[in-house]
Amino acid sequence: MKVVLFCGGLGTRLREHSDTIPKPLVNIGYRPILWHLMRYYAHHGHKDFILCLGYRGDMIREFFLNYNECLTNDFVFSEGGRKIEPVRSDIQDWRITFVDTGLHANIGQRLRRVREYLKGEDMFMANYADGLTDLPLNDHIAQFQRSDAVASFIAVRTSQSFHCVHSDDNGTVTSFGQLSGSEFWINAGYFCLRQDIFDYVEEGDELVEQPFKRLIERKKLLVNRYGGFWQQMDTFKEKITYDRMEARGDCPWMVWRKS
């Protein structure tokens, strides 16, 4: 399945970094969070990516155009440097489509602008570029495939009240938005979508606002409540949290290492 990644936001809450580079290129260890996210999908067999670019999209293009695996992987140096042999390859079998989706476009409009690159795909995935998880991805996909939903996503438990989710026992979303309570399940991305999603996203719509309300009315929106690891990188504090986890080797999102 193709994977659409939304990489065009301004990242204003991570201003310590996003004034100079786009948030998807903020490093965790030696590599950008975008690389970690793509590596996660690739581990599960999904290696055909569409990057929705916006703010400093040129830097994301340059990162991949100048990508040198030897800078972050083990390699063998011989013949005075005339022969370089990486011990392993990260991205050799990835296919990446780079699309300028506008500087100020919202998520729904970025998705609409890559529709032509999704022709022939009955289903595809989409995600924000600032959150990582150890979610068993293919189980998440299989749950969606067994349903007649148009869209699904994961929800995680938090004390925040942004994009809160209520659902019935079958996972069908019954309400979405600002909800009351002391602890919430919120939208954490990792969307699975059918082509029908484009029938619900109109010009100017934000994906998880008007389109999701239309899906809820038709009982076509599914949620997968996940209690495992999920962490966004939306602020400088969260960036430091990731750096500390990486420094001590506590990286649950690196599912490729476990196998």
Secondary structure, DSSP 8 states (H G I E B T S, - for coil): -EEEEE-----GGGHHHHTTS-GGG-EETTEEHHHHHHHHHHHTT--EEEEEE-TTHHHHHHHHHT--GGGTS-EEEEGGGTEEEESS-SSTT-EEEEEE--SS--HHHHHHHTGGGGTT-SEEEEEESSEEE---HHHHHHHHHHS--SEEEEEEEES--SSEEEE-TTSBEEEEES--SSSEEEE---EEEEGGGGGT--TT--TTTHHHHHHHHTT-EEEEE--S-EEE--SHHHHHHHHHHHHTT--TT-HHHH-
